Amino acid sequence: MSELVFEQMDLGADFAKYDQLARAEMRDNDLVDGRELRQLLAERAICAWWVRRPEQSEPVGWCSIMDPPIFGWENKTAHIFGVIVFGSEKGKGIGSAIIRWLVDQFGARSLTAAIAPTNLASERAFRSMGFVVMATEEGEPWRTWRRHPTSESSSSI
Ligand SMILES: CC(C)(COP(=O)(O)OP(=O)(O)OC[C@H]1O[C@@H](n2cnc3c(N)ncnc32)[C@H](O)[C@@H]1OP(=O)(O)O)[C@@H](O)C(=O)NCCC(=O)NCCS
């Protein structure tokens, strides 16, 4: 996997493009649409990034995190809010590389992620980065996964 470039989204980002790309990958219930994403960024509730290959302008993926200390709040846990790999780029290791980057950036704190139990690719990618299932609630569409900061770092995997 060649190196990926992470470009942080600001309020001038192309939210229509995000909306179109994300809508193609996410079920309606799981989708944070372009309008909601803009609102969350405006409220400084999350940080989000386009993910590109260095030589390409079109994004291959997107990710976001809710990391209270970024905004000066005390909290030991950061929540991975979304990871998406677009279209035919899926299944090439990009999702795993994005999660590895998030762990490298934010893994000094506990990290959580909510994953649908039917999403095998997502579960495999998070498990290989040291995440374990924390909670399964009857009838809930997601399970919460957690990675403790003491887990092996991705660089040693
Ligand atoms: C989930 C997602 C981010 C994974 O990214 P990806 O680039 O496709 O995944 P990778 O190629 O890095 O593969 C990750 C693991 O899943 C496995 N995998 C890939 N596609 C798979 C599939 N369709 N079914 C089962 N396992 C699969 C890979 O073999 C790999 O496992 P390994 O590390 O044990 O070898 C991507 O599929 C996606 O964007 N899905 C739609 C949006 C979504 O569901 N996001 C997650 C919300 S938490």
The ligand as an SDF file (V2000), in Angstrom:
LIG
                    3D

 48 50  0  0  0  0  0  0  0  0999 V2000
  -15.2480   -1.2060    5.9390 C   0  0  0  0  0  0  0  0  0  0  0  0
  -14.2430   -0.5770    4.9810 C   0  0  0  0  0  0  0  0  0  0  0  0
  -13.8430    0.8040    5.4920 C   0  0  0  0  0  0  0  0  0  0  0  0
  -13.0080   -1.4630    4.8930 C   0  0  0  0  0  0  0  0  0  0  0  0
  -12.0640   -0.8860    4.0120 O   0  0  0  0  0  0  0  0  0  0  0  0
  -11.3770   -1.7540    2.8550 P   0  0  0  0  0  0  0  0  0  0  0  0
  -10.3170   -0.9370    2.2360 O   0  0  0  0  0  0  0  0  0  0  0  0
  -12.4450   -2.2700    1.9560 O   0  0  0  0  0  0  0  0  0  0  0  0
  -10.7810   -2.9660    3.7110 O   0  0  0  0  0  0  0  0  0  0  0  0
   -9.3380   -3.6470    3.5990 P   0  0  0  0  0  0  0  0  0  0  0  0
   -9.0390   -3.9270    2.1550 O   0  0  0  0  0  0  0  0  0  0  0  0
   -8.3630   -2.8260    4.3500 O   0  0  0  0  0  0  0  0  0  0  0  0
   -9.6270   -5.0120    4.3500 O   0  0  0  0  0  0  0  0  0  0  0  0
   -9.8270   -5.0800    5.7440 C   0  0  0  0  0  0  0  0  0  0  0  0
  -10.0370   -6.5200    6.1650 C   0  0  0  0  0  0  0  0  0  0  0  0
  -11.3260   -6.9600    5.7250 O   0  0  0  0  0  0  0  0  0  0  0  0
  -11.2200   -8.0400    4.8130 C   0  0  0  0  0  0  0  0  0  0  0  0
  -12.2110   -7.7890    3.8010 N   0  0  0  0  0  0  0  0  0  0  0  0
  -12.1530   -6.8840    2.7900 C   0  0  0  0  0  0  0  0  0  0  0  0
  -13.3160   -6.9010    2.0960 N   0  0  0  0  0  0  0  0  0  0  0  0
  -14.1000   -7.8300    2.6950 C   0  0  0  0  0  0  0  0  0  0  0  0
  -15.4210   -8.3140    2.4550 C   0  0  0  0  0  0  0  0  0  0  0  0
  -16.1640   -7.8120    1.4450 N   0  0  0  0  0  0  0  0  0  0  0  0
  -15.9340   -9.2570    3.2790 N   0  0  0  0  0  0  0  0  0  0  0  0
  -15.2090   -9.7550    4.3130 C   0  0  0  0  0  0  0  0  0  0  0  0
  -13.9310   -9.3290    4.6090 N   0  0  0  0  0  0  0  0  0  0  0  0
  -13.3980   -8.3890    3.7860 C   0  0  0  0  0  0  0  0  0  0  0  0
   -9.7940   -8.0020    4.2950 C   0  0  0  0  0  0  0  0  0  0  0  0
   -9.3450   -9.2830    3.9070 O   0  0  0  0  0  0  0  0  0  0  0  0
   -9.0620   -7.5010    5.5240 C   0  0  0  0  0  0  0  0  0  0  0  0
   -8.9310   -8.5420    6.4640 O   0  0  0  0  0  0  0  0  0  0  0  0
   -7.4830   -8.9910    7.0290 P   0  0  0  0  0  0  0  0  0  0  0  0
   -6.8690   -7.7270    7.6150 O   0  0  0  0  0  0  0  0  0  0  0  0
   -7.8090  -10.0110    8.0490 O   0  0  0  0  0  0  0  0  0  0  0  0
   -6.7560   -9.4800    5.8230 O   0  0  0  0  0  0  0  0  0  0  0  0
  -14.8490   -0.4490    3.5390 C   0  0  0  0  0  0  0  0  0  0  0  0
  -15.2140   -1.7190    3.0840 O   0  0  0  0  0  0  0  0  0  0  0  0
  -16.0320    0.4990    3.4540 C   0  0  0  0  0  0  0  0  0  0  0  0
  -15.8560    1.6830    3.2200 O   0  0  0  0  0  0  0  0  0  0  0  0
  -17.2610   -0.0060    3.6030 N   0  0  0  0  0  0  0  0  0  0  0  0
  -18.4660    0.8270    3.5120 C   0  0  0  0  0  0  0  0  0  0  0  0
  -18.5330    1.8450    4.6240 C   0  0  0  0  0  0  0  0  0  0  0  0
  -18.4300    1.2090    5.9940 C   0  0  0  0  0  0  0  0  0  0  0  0
  -19.1090    0.2270    6.2740 O   0  0  0  0  0  0  0  0  0  0  0  0
  -17.5690    1.7790    6.8420 N   0  0  0  0  0  0  0  0  0  0  0  0
  -17.3040    1.2560    8.1650 C   0  0  0  0  0  0  0  0  0  0  0  0
  -18.1560    1.8800    9.1840 C   0  0  0  0  0  0  0  0  0  0  0  0
  -17.4160    1.5890   10.7980 S   0  0  0  0  0  0  0  0  0  0  0  0
  1  2  1  0
  2  3  1  0
  2  4  1  0
  2 36  1  0
  4  5  1  0
  5  6  1  0
  6  7  2  0
  6  8  1  0
  6  9  1  0
  9 10  1  0
 10 11  2  0
 10 12  1  0
 10 13  1  0
 13 14  1  0
 14 15  1  0
 15 16  1  0
 15 30  1  0
 16 17  1  0
 17 18  1  0
 17 28  1  0
 18 19  1  0
 18 27  1  0
 19 20  2  0
 20 21  1  0
 21 22  1  0
 21 27  2  0
 22 23  1  0
 22 24  2  0
 24 25  1  0
 25 26  2  0
 26 27  1  0
 28 29  1  0
 28 30  1  0
 30 31  1  0
 31 32  1  0
 32 33  2  0
 32 34  1  0
 32 35  1  0
 36 37  1  0
 36 38  1  0
 38 39  2  0
 38 40  1  0
 40 41  1  0
 41 42  1  0
 42 43  1  0
 43 44  2  0
 43 45  1  0
 45 46  1  0
 46 47  1  0
 47 48  1  0
M  END
$$$$
